Amino acid sequence: MSQRNPDNRIRLLATAFVVYYHADLAKARQFYLDFGLAIAEEREGEIYFRGYGTEPFIYRAVQAETGSRRFGGAAYSVESRADLEKAAALAQASPISSLDAPGGGEIVTLTDPVGHQVHLIYGQEQRPAEDLKIEKLTVNYEDDKPRKGRFQRFNPGPAPVHRWGHYGVTYPAGKYQEMYDWYTNTLALAPSDIVYRDGQPITCFFHIDRGLEFTDHHAFFFKPAKPGVELNVAHAAFEVHDFDIQQLGHQHLRDKGYKLCWGVGRHVLGSQVFDYWFDSSGFVVEHYADGDLVNSETPVAKVQAGPQALSVWGPPVPDVF
């Protein structure tokens, strides 16, 4: 692997939002409300969804002009305006412009080696986090039962989404190293896990590199596209409070008649409890809870490709994975 130069990388703070173009915006609106997002703002032909965290929005849904669906890229907030200026000076970068969206700020858009867009933002105004008064459960174990005379009671309905946590994209054959080099040399992303097949790396999970500061096991990953399949987003993942909230959300989406992709299960890489659904346009989106945290001292795992690398328990791995 090529060695990145930390002095030249664009410093990232956090994931910010994803952009999707839908053939039927009204259907997308209903799905994402049932998925647990809330509406931050509606405009003609676009909807900004938020979670209950501090981000002013985490999902921008746009009516596709041609009536066809597509992924519009993902955004990270950067550490300083100097990072934004550094990004704008790169080849194939857009100029710095105002972010005309809830929270405001400024934005630069980069394009990776295979055409996926990466948005970088600075100066966005955060919102106060909502207190949904979701209880942190006290759990009784076989040898330790601290919950006495109190009961676990839950309210059915959507799983409230806290924030957008990670996403992944596909790449064409022969482009792994070029993708790896671009993402680790351009952005402050570092590998957490690398998946190999026949001795060659094929999939990589990256965390936001904040040095010794712990961050999510992965904010981004890429994996090989299936032969003859158009390059696209793999999925976008949204964090929920815990396993019970996730299961309630699963039940709500099931009862609404939406199409299950895969779940509920427990990942190996990242450890998240996962639940994947197809949205109204056929995009895969995930609820997750209880993910790992890593930092610069966490060893990079190298694992062999196969179902055993994807889940430790859960339903059989679907073809889409």
KOLLUM-542795 format. One line per 8 residues: number of its first residue (from 1); their letters; for each residue x, y, z of N, C-alpha, C. Coordinates in pm, 1 decimal. Each point is the difference from the previous one (the first is absolute). Example, Ala and Ser with C-alpha at 12.3 -4.5 7.8 and 13.67 -1.06 7.14 Angstrom:
BEGIN
1 = AS = 1319.0 -569.0 780.0 -89.0 119.0 0.0 90.0 120.0 0.0  -35.0 105.0 -72.0 82.0 119.0 6.0 -77.0 109.0 73.0
This chain:
BEGIN
1 = MSQRNPDN = 83.3 -119.6 0.0 -83.3 119.6 0.0 87.1 125.0 0.0  -45.7 100.1 -69.9 75.0 124.7 -4.1 -7.4 68.9 135.4  103.9 68.1 36.6 2.1 74.2 125.6 -58.6 138.2 -22.7  -96.3 38.4 81.3 -59.5 131.9 -13.2 86.7 101.9 73.7  -11.2 121.6 -40.1 69.5 109.7 66.2 -101.5 75.1 85.6  4.6 -17.1 132.4 -102.1 63.6 84.3 -5.6 150.8 -16.7  114.3 64.9 -35.9 1.3 145.0 -12.8 -81.3 47.2 -120.1  -17.2 -84.3 -98.7 -69.6 42.0 -121.7 -146.5 -41.0 -3.1
9 = RIRLLATA = -41.6 -83.5 91.8 -137.9 -46.9 -4.0 -97.1 107.5 48.3  -122.2 -7.3 -50.8 -107.0 88.4 44.5 -56.3 -57.4 129.1  4.9 79.0 105.2 -40.9 -47.7 132.0 -152.3 -4.2 10.9  -52.9 -115.4 35.6 -143.1 -19.6 14.0 -39.4 0.8 147.3  -119.6 51.8 27.3 -52.7 -2.2 136.6 -102.6 -110.2 19.8  -94.6 -9.6 -93.5 -111.8 -92.3 19.3 -73.9 -19.3 -130.9  -82.0 -104.8 -3.5 -92.8 -15.0 -111.4 -108.6 106.5 11.9  -54.2 43.0 -113.7 -98.4 108.9 2.0 -133.8 -41.6 -61.6
17 = FVVYYHAD = -0.3 -33.1 -128.7 -126.9 -35.1 -64.1 25.1 -77.8 -128.9  -107.4 -62.5 -50.7 1.7 -68.2 -128.9 -105.6 62.9 -89.5  18.1 -18.1 -131.6 -91.4 56.5 -99.5 -48.3 -111.8 -92.1  -130.5 -10.7 -15.5 -59.0 -100.6 -88.4 -104.1 65.7 -89.7  -1.9 -41.7 -126.9 -99.6 44.2 -96.7 -100.6 -112.7 -20.2  -128.5 33.5 16.1 -105.7 -100.0 -4.9 -94.0 26.1 -117.7  -46.9 -109.2 -60.5 -97.1 12.4 -108.0 -134.0 49.8 51.2  -35.9 -39.3 121.9 -126.7 41.0 60.5 29.9 55.8 138.6
25 = LAKARQFY = 6.8 132.3 9.3 39.1 64.8 124.9 -105.6 -19.5 108.7  -126.5 -4.4 -38.5 -106.3 -18.5 98.8 12.5 -135.6 68.9  30.2 -104.5 -76.6 18.6 -131.8 59.6 123.8 -2.6 89.3  106.4 68.0 -43.9 120.6 6.9 82.8 -29.3 73.2 130.5  -79.1 104.4 -7.9 -36.4 76.1 120.4 -65.7 -90.7 102.5  -96.8 -79.7 -43.8 -70.7 -86.3 93.2 91.0 -109.3 55.9  83.1 -57.6 -88.2 89.2 -104.6 49.1 90.6 52.4 110.3  62.7 115.0 -20.9 98.7 46.8 97.4 -64.4 50.8 128.8
33 = LDFGLAIA = -125.1 41.1 -5.2 -71.0 26.4 124.7 -24.2 -130.9 74.8  -38.6 -103.9 -71.9 -17.4 -130.9 62.8 132.3 -59.2 45.4  108.4 39.3 -63.4 133.8 -47.0 34.8 51.2 66.1 127.7  -59.9 112.4 38.3 37.3 65.4 125.3 67.6 134.2 -14.1  3.5 55.6 -121.1 52.5 134.7 -18.3 -111.7 101.8 21.2  38.5 123.6 25.1 -95.0 110.4 12.4 32.2 102.7 -107.8  -97.5 78.7 -37.1 20.5 99.8 -105.4 55.6 128.5 60.7  114.9 42.6 -51.6 59.4 126.7 42.0 -54.7 114.0 -84.2
41 = EEREGEIY = -16.0 -25.9 -130.3 -48.9 104.0 -90.8 -44.8 -65.7 -130.8  -108.8 51.0 -55.9 -46.4 -44.5 -131.6 2.9 117.9 -95.8  49.2 -27.1 -119.6 1.3 98.8 -107.2 -57.8 -65.7 -124.5  -17.8 76.8 -102.8 -49.7 -55.3 -125.3 100.6 -100.7 -54.6  -39.9 -125.3 -5.6 84.7 -102.3 -59.8 108.0 -55.0 90.2  1.1 36.0 128.9 101.8 -55.6 89.3 -46.8 4.9 144.6  49.6 -94.6 77.2 -33.5 -9.6 141.8 128.2 -21.3 79.0  16.6 75.7 106.6 112.9 -16.9 91.1 -51.0 -71.4 126.0
49 = FRGYGTEP = 55.6 -118.0 25.6 -36.8 -77.6 117.7 109.0 14.5 106.3  -39.9 -2.7 124.2 94.5 5.8 111.6 -22.5 -117.6 93.4  98.0 -21.2 88.4 -17.0 -91.3 110.3 -26.7 79.8 126.4  16.7 -62.7 116.6 -18.4 75.0 124.6 133.1 45.9 59.1  108.5 -16.4 -77.8 129.4 51.0 40.8 16.4 146.2 -37.5  125.0 47.2 -1.7 26.5 142.9 -18.1 11.0 43.5 -145.8  5.4 -94.7 -92.8 12.2 37.3 -140.4 -129.6 65.5 -49.4  9.2 112.1 -72.3 -121.9 66.0 -49.1 -76.7 -85.7 -100.4
57 = FIYRAVQA = 71.1 -85.2 -73.4 -64.4 -102.0 -82.0 101.8 -109.0 -27.4  -50.2 -119.4 -29.7 90.0 -113.2 -25.7 -31.8 -71.6 -129.8  -111.9 36.5 -62.5 -41.9 -66.3 -123.9 -72.1 101.8 -86.5  50.5 18.4 -121.4 -67.2 88.1 -96.5 -60.6 -87.6 -109.2  -131.3 3.5 -10.6 -71.8 -75.3 -103.3 -43.3 97.0 -108.8  33.4 -33.2 -125.3 -25.6 89.5 -112.4 -83.0 -73.7 -104.8  -96.4 70.5 -58.3 -74.6 -56.5 -111.6 91.5 -4.0 -122.2  24.4 -119.0 -53.5 86.7 -13.8 -118.0 -70.3 59.4 -121.1
65 = ETGSRRFG = 72.1 83.0 -75.2 -60.0 67.6 -115.5 -42.6 -98.5 -107.2  75.8 -103.8 -18.9 -29.1 -96.9 -105.7 -94.6 -109.6 46.4  -36.5 2.4 128.1 -84.7 -105.3 52.0 75.2 -123.8 41.8  134.1 4.8 -8.5 80.3 -115.7 38.7 72.3 28.2 130.2  31.5 -103.3 72.7 65.2 14.8 129.1 151.7 7.5 -18.0  69.0 64.0 95.4 145.9 -2.2 3.1 49.1 49.3 134.4  123.4 -35.2 32.4 65.3 44.9 122.1 73.4 129.3 -28.9  -15.8 99.6 88.8 59.9 130.6 -21.8 120.4 29.1 86.2
73 = GAAYSVES = 55.8 -102.3 64.5 121.2 19.1 78.0 -26.1 17.1 148.4  109.3 1.9 75.3 -5.4 11.5 146.0 90.9 113.1 45.2  -32.0 57.4 115.5 71.4 118.9 47.8 63.6 -23.5 135.8  119.1 58.4 15.8 69.2 5.8 128.6 18.2 146.7 38.3  -5.0 29.0 129.0 42.0 131.7 46.7 151.1 -1.8 19.5  65.9 111.0 -33.0 145.8 8.4 9.4 39.2 87.2 118.3  126.0 -11.4 36.6 49.1 62.1 122.8 8.8 151.8 -8.6  35.9 53.7 -115.8 21.9 144.5 -11.7 -33.4 46.6 -141.0
81 = RADLEKAA = -13.4 131.5 -14.2 -22.8 52.6 -135.3 123.2 -21.2 -87.3  117.5 -4.4 62.9 121.9 -29.1 -76.4 -9.3 -137.7 -66.0  -64.4 -96.2 67.4 -20.6 -131.1 -61.2 -92.0 10.5 -120.6  -102.4 84.9 9.8 -90.2 20.7 -112.6 74.2 63.4 -117.2  86.4 97.0 29.4 79.8 64.5 -104.8 95.9 -99.7 -63.5  57.8 -86.5 81.5 88.6 -103.9 -51.4 -76.1 -92.4 -94.9  -121.8 -35.1 37.6 -81.7 -86.8 -84.4 -33.1 67.4 -132.4  -33.1 128.6 5.8 -38.5 72.4 -121.5 115.3 12.3 -98.7
89 = ALAQASPI = 122.9 -12.2 49.0 117.7 10.9 -86.9 33.1 -131.0 -71.2  -67.0 -108.2 35.3 28.7 -129.5 -60.9 -60.2 -10.5 -140.0  56.1 -91.3 -79.1 -54.1 -25.4 -133.3 -142.0 -52.8 11.7  -85.3 41.2 -91.6 -140.1 -43.5 -6.2 -82.3 40.8 122.0  46.2 101.3 71.7 -77.1 50.9 113.6 -85.9 116.8 -44.0  -114.7 15.1 62.3 -83.1 117.1 -24.4 56.5 118.8 77.0  -34.0 121.9 -39.0 37.8 115.5 82.3 -74.9 -3.9 132.5  48.8 75.7 98.0 -73.4 16.6 125.2 -127.6 77.7 -29.0
97 = SSLDAPGG = -111.4 -50.8 49.6 -127.6 69.2 -18.5 -80.8 -9.1 127.9  -104.1 82.3 9.5 -88.3 -4.0 116.3 -82.8 -127.7 -4.8  -20.4 -58.6 115.8 -84.1 -118.2 11.7 -142.3 47.2 26.4  -81.4 -5.9 -102.9 -138.4 46.5 9.6 -85.6 -113.1 55.6  6.5 -15.0 131.3 -67.0 -110.8 66.7 -13.0 35.7 147.1  -82.0 -72.0 75.8 -8.5 27.1 143.5 137.7 -1.7 65.2  27.2 100.1 80.4 129.1 10.6 66.7 101.1 84.1 -73.8  -23.6 24.6 -129.9 90.6 83.5 -77.5 140.1 -56.7 -8.6
105 = GEIVTLTD = 98.8 90.3 -5.8 139.4 -40.0 -13.7 47.5 8.0 -143.7  116.3 -60.4 -25.1 60.1 0.0 -132.7 32.4 -143.2 -40.5  13.9 -21.4 -131.7 16.3 -135.4 -50.9 95.9 -2.8 -118.4  75.5 -108.4 -7.7 82.2 -34.4 -116.8 -32.3 -145.1 -34.3  -8.5 -29.7 -128.7 -28.5 -136.7 -42.6 118.6 -56.0 -77.0  47.4 -117.3 44.1 106.9 -73.0 -66.6 -59.7 -119.3 -73.7  75.4 -52.0 -95.6 -40.3 -120.6 -71.9 110.7 -103.1 11.4  -34.2 -119.4 48.3 101.4 -103.6 20.0 39.9 -63.1 -134.4
113 = PVGHQVHL = 96.4 -91.3 -1.9 51.9 -51.0 -127.3 -100.5 -72.1 -88.5  -112.3 -43.8 53.9 -97.7 -70.9 -83.9 -129.2 79.2 -16.4  -3.2 123.5 51.2 -114.0 86.7 -27.0 -94.7 26.4 114.9  22.9 -57.7 116.6 -85.6 27.6 115.4 32.1 138.3 57.0  -103.7 72.0 40.0 18.9 133.1 55.2 18.9 -3.9 151.5  93.2 82.3 47.8 24.3 17.3 143.0 -13.1 148.8 29.8  -93.5 36.5 85.3 -23.3 139.2 36.2 69.9 31.1 132.2  62.0 115.6 7.0 66.9 45.3 121.7 -62.0 132.5 40.3
121 = IYGQEQRP = -35.6 12.5 128.4 -70.0 120.1 43.9 70.6 60.7 121.1  -17.8 129.8 12.5 57.0 71.9 114.1 -94.5 113.6 37.5  -8.8 29.1 129.5 -76.8 114.5 46.8 -148.1 -26.0 15.0  -41.5 -125.5 -8.8 -140.5 -32.0 17.7 -40.1 19.6 146.6  -112.6 63.8 22.2 -47.2 23.5 136.0 -74.5 -122.3 49.8  44.7 -52.7 113.1 -64.5 -117.6 57.2 -126.7 40.4 75.2  -86.4 -97.7 23.0 -124.2 23.8 71.6 8.9 -65.7 137.6  -80.8 44.0 96.1 -0.2 -68.6 129.9 -51.7 -142.9 -16.8
129 = AEDLKIEK = 67.7 -95.3 60.8 -46.3 -138.1 -5.5 -132.4 -11.8 74.3  -90.4 -79.6 -55.3 -128.2 -23.4 66.1 14.8 -106.2 108.7  -67.0 20.6 108.5 -5.2 -101.3 104.1 -130.4 -77.6 -16.2  7.9 -115.5 -61.4 -119.0 -81.8 -21.4 -35.4 -82.0 123.3  81.6 12.4 103.3 -22.1 -72.1 125.6 -9.2 -151.5 -23.9  90.8 -47.8 -85.7 9.9 -143.8 -22.6 84.3 -58.0 112.7  -53.9 -94.5 70.5 68.0 -55.5 116.3 120.9 -83.4 -39.6  108.3 16.2 75.8 111.9 -92.7 -10.6 -31.6 -116.9 91.5
137 = LTVNYEDD = -27.2 -113.4 -60.1 -59.1 -110.5 74.3 94.5 -57.9 104.6  -58.9 -38.5 110.4 70.2 -78.7 100.6 -31.2 -146.1 -29.9  104.8 -78.8 -23.8 -17.6 -137.6 -45.6 28.3 -96.5 114.4  -87.0 -97.4 16.8 20.5 -107.1 97.0 72.5 -117.1 -66.0  114.2 -36.3 57.5 75.5 -116.5 -46.7 -25.0 -117.5 93.0  49.4 -118.6 -39.0 -26.9 -119.4 79.3 60.6 7.4 140.2  110.3 73.8 13.3 67.0 6.7 129.6 2.7 140.3 59.2  -69.5 92.9 -64.1 -1.8 138.9 47.0 -131.8 61.6 -45.2
145 = KPRKGRFQ = -89.5 26.2 92.2 -134.5 46.8 -34.0 -29.7 132.2 72.5  52.8 110.5 -56.3 -17.1 128.7 66.8 -140.1 59.9 -16.8  -77.2 -46.8 -99.0 -133.4 56.4 -22.3 -101.4 -78.5 83.2  -42.3 59.8 108.7 -91.2 -66.5 93.9 -126.7 83.6 14.8  -114.3 -62.2 -22.6 -127.0 70.5 14.3 -26.0 102.9 -107.3  81.1 0.8 -106.0 -18.2 90.9 -113.8 -10.6 -84.8 -126.4  -68.6 53.0 -100.7 -34.8 -81.1 -116.3 50.8 63.5 -129.1  25.7 -83.7 -98.9 36.2 47.2 -133.6 -128.8 12.9 -81.8
153 = RFNPGPAP = -34.9 121.3 -37.2 -121.2 24.3 -78.1 37.1 89.1 -118.3  -55.8 -29.0 -116.0 40.0 68.9 -122.4 -122.4 46.4 -77.3  18.8 105.4 -79.5 -106.7 53.3 -84.1 26.8 -35.0 -145.9  -90.6 -72.4 -64.3 19.6 -34.3 -141.7 6.8 125.4 -86.5  69.0 -12.2 -113.7 8.9 111.2 -93.9 135.2 3.4 -67.4  27.0 104.6 -78.6 129.3 11.8 -67.6 115.8 6.6 99.1  117.0 -43.0 -43.7 121.6 12.3 80.4 57.6 139.7 -21.7  -5.7 89.2 101.2 55.0 135.1 -21.7 148.2 -7.1 -35.9
161 = VHRWGHYG = 37.6 67.6 -106.3 139.4 1.9 -45.5 74.0 112.6 69.7  115.8 -33.4 55.0 83.1 101.8 64.5 81.6 77.2 -102.8  71.6 -71.5 -87.3 87.0 66.7 -96.7 32.1 -96.6 -113.7  58.3 55.5 -106.0 54.9 -82.8 -106.9 143.8 -34.9 37.0  35.5 -129.1 -8.5 129.2 -43.2 49.0 101.5 -40.8 -103.9  -42.1 -72.1 -105.6 97.6 -43.6 -100.1 -69.7 -36.9 -130.4  82.1 -20.0 -100.9 -50.7 -42.6 -130.8 109.8 -75.2 -72.0  -36.7 -61.5 -111.7 98.3 -69.0 -81.3 -34.1 14.4 -147.6
169 = VTYPAGKY = 100.7 -15.1 -84.1 -18.7 6.0 -144.4 68.7 -119.0 -64.6  -31.9 -23.0 -125.8 64.2 -107.4 -75.8 102.8 57.6 -96.6  93.5 -84.7 -41.1 103.6 42.1 -94.4 19.0 -109.6 -105.0  48.8 35.9 -120.8 17.8 -98.9 -105.5 128.4 -80.1 17.7  8.3 -110.3 -70.2 116.7 -87.8 8.3 128.4 77.5 -28.5  101.8 -29.1 79.1 131.3 59.7 -21.8 20.2 136.0 62.4  -99.4 51.3 70.7 8.8 136.2 53.5 19.5 5.9 151.7  21.0 -115.7 64.4 10.0 0.6 146.1 110.9 93.9 47.9
177 = QEMYDWYT = 119.7 -18.0 -51.4 113.6 76.7 51.1 -15.1 148.9 -27.2  -52.3 33.9 -117.7 -20.6 141.0 -32.1 -102.1 62.2 95.2  -105.2 -74.4 30.2 -99.6 49.0 95.5 61.1 14.5 139.7  73.8 -101.9 43.4 62.6 3.5 132.8 92.7 120.7 11.8  84.0 18.8 -99.8 95.8 110.8 4.4 -70.4 135.1 2.5  -104.6 14.1 -81.6 -69.4 129.4 -6.5 -64.6 33.0 134.2  -71.1 -95.2 58.2 -71.8 28.8 123.7 93.3 20.2 119.4  111.8 -70.8 3.8 89.5 14.7 115.5 100.6 112.8 -17.3
185 = NTLALAPS = 29.8 40.6 -121.7 91.5 111.6 -22.3 -72.0 133.7 -7.5  -124.0 -1.0 -47.0 -76.7 124.0 -14.5 -69.6 37.8 129.7  -62.4 -97.3 64.4 -81.0 23.7 119.2 62.4 -67.5 121.4  -31.0 51.1 117.6 49.9 -60.5 124.6 -86.4 -121.1 34.6  13.2 -102.0 -84.5 -63.9 -129.2 22.4 110.1 -103.8 14.8  -20.2 -94.3 88.3 99.5 -105.1 23.7 -71.2 -134.7 6.5  67.1 -107.4 -44.7 -66.0 -130.6 -2.3 -21.6 -55.6 140.7  -113.0 -65.0 17.8 -30.2 -74.8 122.3 8.3 -149.2 -24.9
193 = DIVYRDGQ = -59.2 -44.3 -111.9 1.1 -140.2 -39.8 18.3 -9.3 -150.6  77.2 -99.3 -43.5 19.5 -25.7 -142.5 -39.9 -144.6 -26.3  -84.3 -18.8 -100.0 -50.9 -132.6 -34.7 71.4 -48.6 -126.3  48.9 -124.2 7.3 78.8 -57.5 -108.8 -73.5 -116.9 -64.8  24.1 -17.0 -129.9 -42.5 -119.6 -71.9 116.2 -45.1 -87.6  35.3 -127.0 12.4 112.9 -56.2 -76.9 126.9 82.0 19.5  19.8 47.0 122.6 121.4 73.0 33.7 0.5 146.1 -40.4  -108.6 48.5 -62.9 -5.6 138.4 -46.0 -107.2 77.7 76.5
201 = PITCFFHI = 28.0 125.0 38.8 -101.4 80.0 69.0 -113.0 36.2 -96.0  -122.9 -12.0 46.1 -114.5 33.0 -85.7 -94.9 100.8 65.0  -6.3 0.8 134.0 -90.4 90.1 71.5 76.8 62.4 116.1  -23.9 126.9 24.5 67.9 67.2 110.2 -98.9 88.5 74.2  8.4 -5.8 134.3 -81.2 83.3 88.1 90.4 107.3 59.9  -44.4 124.8 -6.3 81.4 113.6 43.3 -68.1 77.4 112.5  79.2 40.3 99.1 -50.8 90.0 102.7 56.0 139.8 -22.7  -68.2 99.7 54.6 53.0 136.6 -1.2 118.7 4.0 94.5
209 = DRGLEFTD = 114.4 37.3 -53.4 124.6 -3.4 76.1 15.5 127.5 80.7  -27.1 -11.8 130.7 17.6 111.6 91.6 112.5 -29.1 99.1  97.3 -80.5 -43.3 111.6 -33.0 86.8 -43.9 -90.4 113.7  29.0 41.0 123.7 -35.4 -80.4 117.5 -147.0 13.2 38.0  -69.2 95.4 -58.1 -143.3 15.3 26.1 -75.1 -117.7 -62.3  -88.7 -61.3 74.6 -75.6 -113.6 -51.1 -114.4 47.3 -89.9  -14.7 -67.5 -112.6 -108.2 27.3 -94.1 -64.0 -131.9 -41.1  -112.2 8.1 -70.1 -68.7 -120.6 -44.8 92.9 -90.1 -80.1
217 = HHAFFFKP = -19.4 -130.8 15.7 80.9 -100.2 -71.3 6.5 28.9 -148.9  -108.7 41.8 -60.5 8.1 45.6 -138.1 -103.4 108.0 -29.2  47.1 99.9 -72.9 -85.0 104.3 -54.7 -22.0 -24.1 -148.4  85.9 -85.1 -58.3 -1.9 -22.0 -145.2 60.3 -136.2 -30.1  -48.3 -61.8 -106.7 63.0 -121.0 -51.4 -19.9 -5.9 -150.0  82.9 -76.1 -66.3 -26.6 -31.2 -141.1 16.0 -148.7 -22.8  -73.4 -49.0 -97.9 2.1 -142.0 -32.9 -11.0 -15.1 -150.6  42.2 -114.6 -55.1 -4.4 -16.5 -145.3 -142.5 -9.6 -52.1
225 = AKPGVELN = -23.2 62.4 -113.6 -129.4 -12.1 -66.8 -10.5 -137.6 -65.0  -119.0 -53.0 -4.2 -20.9 -126.2 -69.9 15.9 22.2 -150.1  55.8 -96.4 -72.8 18.9 16.1 -145.7 -130.6 36.9 -68.9  7.0 101.8 -82.8 -116.6 43.1 -76.2 -98.1 86.0 75.6  26.7 27.9 129.1 -89.3 82.1 81.1 56.2 140.9 8.9  -85.3 99.2 -19.8 41.4 140.0 3.4 55.8 38.3 137.1  102.5 83.3 1.2 55.8 49.7 126.1 -106.6 78.6 75.3  -5.2 -19.6 130.1 -103.7 67.6 76.2 38.5 2.8 146.6
233 = VAHAAFEV = -90.1 56.3 79.9 14.6 -6.4 144.9 -33.8 -141.6 45.1  72.1 -48.8 100.6 -32.4 -131.3 57.0 -115.6 15.6 98.5  19.2 81.0 102.0 -108.5 36.3 90.6 42.5 119.4 83.0  -96.5 63.9 63.5 25.8 103.1 100.3 -59.2 -49.0 130.8  68.3 28.0 112.2 -37.3 -57.4 128.8 -27.1 110.0 101.3  -105.8 -20.2 78.9 -47.9 100.5 93.5 -7.4 -60.5 140.2  57.2 72.4 96.2 10.5 -52.2 135.6 -128.9 21.2 78.6  -41.0 -105.1 72.0 -113.2 8.6 90.9 47.8 -32.0 141.4
241 = HDFDIQQL = -87.9 18.0 96.0 37.7 -3.0 141.7 54.2 -135.0 45.0  -74.5 -105.3 -23.9 42.7 -131.5 47.6 -73.8 -109.9 -75.2  25.2 -121.6 40.4 -54.1 -117.6 -66.4 -152.5 -3.1 5.7  -59.4 34.7 111.6 -145.7 -4.1 10.2 -65.9 102.6 -92.1  54.0 121.7 -2.4 -52.1 102.2 -92.0 12.2 -49.6 -144.0  112.0 -63.2 -30.1 21.8 -53.8 -132.9 -104.6 -105.9 -35.0  -27.1 -88.8 93.1 -99.2 -104.9 -23.3 -140.3 58.7 -15.6  -31.9 102.0 77.5 -128.7 66.2 -15.7 -11.7 63.9 -138.4
249 = GHQHLRDK = 110.1 60.4 -46.3 0.8 57.2 -133.9 -15.7 -106.8 -106.7  66.4 -113.2 20.6 -12.4 -113.2 -92.1 -145.9 -43.3 -10.4  -64.7 -14.4 114.8 -140.5 -42.1 2.5 -88.2 102.0 -69.7  26.7 130.7 22.0 -80.8 105.6 -61.0 13.6 -3.3 -152.6  122.4 -10.8 -51.1 21.3 -4.3 -144.6 -62.0 -125.1 -60.2  12.2 -110.9 71.1 -62.8 -124.2 -47.2 -151.4 15.9 -9.2  -59.8 56.4 104.0 -144.8 15.2 1.9 -48.6 98.1 -106.8  85.3 94.0 -40.4 -35.4 95.3 -105.3 16.0 -60.0 -139.9
257 = GYKLCWGV = 56.5 -120.8 -6.9 10.7 -68.1 -128.1 124.5 30.6 -79.9  101.8 60.7 62.3 123.9 28.4 -72.3 81.9 -127.1 -17.2  94.3 3.3 -92.8 76.9 -118.7 -36.2 126.9 -10.9 84.3  11.1 -106.8 74.1 119.3 -26.3 80.4 114.8 -43.4 -90.0  118.8 53.2 27.9 120.5 -41.8 -71.0 74.2 -107.0 79.8  36.0 33.8 125.3 75.4 -95.2 82.8 -3.0 45.2 145.1  -37.9 -89.4 88.4 2.0 32.2 141.8 -115.6 -67.7 71.9  5.1 7.9 129.5 97.3 68.8 83.3 115.5 -96.1 28.0
265 = GRHVLGSQ = 123.3 51.4 10.8 115.3 -82.6 28.4 110.6 81.2 64.3  111.8 -66.3 25.8 116.6 64.4 61.4 118.7 -13.4 -94.0  56.0 115.5 -39.8 118.1 -0.5 -86.0 123.3 -51.2 74.3  97.6 -48.0 -78.4 131.9 -31.1 52.8 85.1 126.5 -2.6  15.3 59.9 -115.6 84.6 118.2 -16.0 -79.2 124.8 38.6  33.6 55.9 114.9 -73.1 113.5 53.2 -94.1 -37.2 112.0  -39.2 -126.0 6.1 -82.1 -57.5 107.8 -142.8 49.5 5.9  -41.3 87.7 -92.8 -134.1 56.8 11.4 -108.2 -107.7 -8.6
273 = VFDYWFDS = -107.0 25.3 73.3 -125.5 -70.5 -26.8 -62.7 70.7 -119.8  -32.4 -75.3 -104.3 -42.1 60.8 -126.7 -141.5 -39.7 -37.5  -61.9 85.9 -81.1 -131.2 -27.0 -56.7 -10.5 79.4 -129.8  5.0 -69.3 -113.3 3.9 63.1 -132.3 -136.2 -9.8 -68.3  -41.7 109.9 -62.1 -126.8 6.0 -71.7 20.1 62.5 -137.7  -85.2 -36.9 -94.1 -7.7 69.6 -128.0 -98.3 114.9 14.3  42.0 120.7 -39.2 -93.3 112.4 6.1 -92.3 -3.0 -122.0  -80.5 102.2 -15.3 -100.9 2.5 -106.4 60.6 6.9 -139.6
281 = SGFVVEHY = 127.8 37.3 -10.4 69.0 3.8 -128.7 91.4 -119.5 -21.2  5.4 -89.5 97.6 85.9 -117.2 -11.0 138.7 18.4 56.3  30.7 116.2 59.0 128.2 18.1 67.5 -0.4 -77.3 132.2  117.7 -48.2 40.0 12.3 -71.2 126.3 41.2 99.2 108.5  -76.0 1.2 110.5 33.2 84.0 115.1 -3.0 -87.3 125.1  75.6 40.6 99.8 20.9 -82.7 118.1 -30.2 76.6 128.2  -66.9 -65.6 92.5 1.7 40.0 139.9 111.9 -78.7 68.3  80.3 65.7 82.2 100.8 -74.4 75.5 8.6 52.5 142.1
289 = ADGDLVNS = 49.7 -85.9 88.3 20.1 36.0 140.3 122.0 -72.8 52.4  62.8 54.9 102.6 108.7 -66.1 73.6 120.9 -30.4 -88.4  52.9 103.2 -65.2 118.3 -17.2 -83.6 129.4 21.2 76.0  108.8 -51.3 -57.0 133.1 13.9 58.4 56.0 140.3 -19.5  95.5 36.7 84.6 78.2 122.2 -14.1 147.1 -38.2 -13.5  74.3 76.3 -80.5 142.0 -27.2 -22.5 76.8 131.3 1.6  133.3 -10.3 11.8 85.7 117.4 -16.6 127.9 -42.2 -71.0  98.5 88.5 -3.3 122.0 -26.4 -77.1 82.1 -114.6 56.8
297 = ETPVAKVQ = -27.2 -39.6 123.9 74.0 -109.6 61.1 -71.3 -134.7 -14.1  -120.2 0.5 -55.6 -74.1 -124.7 -18.0 59.5 -77.7 -117.6  38.8 -125.8 20.2 57.1 -77.2 -111.2 -98.7 -13.4 -115.6  53.5 4.7 -120.9 -80.9 -20.5 -120.5 -17.7 -150.1 -21.0  -123.6 -44.7 -4.5 -27.3 -142.2 -18.6 2.3 -35.2 -148.0  50.8 -118.6 -29.7 -0.6 -53.5 -136.3 -77.9 -130.1 4.2  -110.1 -4.7 -73.2 -90.2 -114.8 7.5 -25.8 -55.1 -139.3  -38.4 -126.5 -5.9 -30.5 -65.0 -126.2 -147.1 23.5 -36.1
305 = AGPQALSV = -25.1 25.0 -127.2 -135.6 23.4 -48.1 -84.9 -124.9 18.2  -128.7 21.3 19.7 -93.0 -110.4 15.0 -108.8 35.4 97.6  -105.1 -80.1 8.6 -110.4 29.4 92.4 45.9 15.9 143.8  106.6 -72.7 38.3 48.1 6.9 138.4 58.3 136.1 34.0  33.6 79.7 -101.4 53.4 134.2 23.9 -110.7 104.1 12.4  -123.6 -37.8 -32.3 -109.5 96.1 -3.7 -87.4 -1.7 124.2  -28.2 -118.0 54.8 -85.3 -3.6 117.8 38.1 -116.8 88.6  -17.7 21.1 130.1 24.7 -106.1 96.4 -130.2 -71.6 33.6
313 = WGPPVPDV = -113.2 71.5 -11.0 -132.0 -61.6 6.4 -97.3 83.1 -82.0  -107.1 -62.6 -43.5 -100.7 67.2 -79.8 -45.6 -88.2 -114.1  -88.7 51.1 -84.7 -48.0 -77.3 -113.8 113.0 -26.3 -101.0  -21.1 -92.6 -94.8 100.3 -23.9 -104.1 32.3 127.0 -77.6  124.1 12.5 -42.3 43.6 119.6 -73.5 -69.5 5.2 -135.1  -66.7 110.3 -33.6 -71.1 10.0 -128.6 97.2 25.2 -115.3  -49.7 -19.7 -122.0 82.8 17.1 -119.6 54.2 140.9 -13.6  -74.9 101.0 47.0 42.3 138.0 -16.6 130.6 27.1 75.3
321 = F = 32.7 -84.0 99.3 124.4 15.7 73.3 111.6 -90.5 -52.4
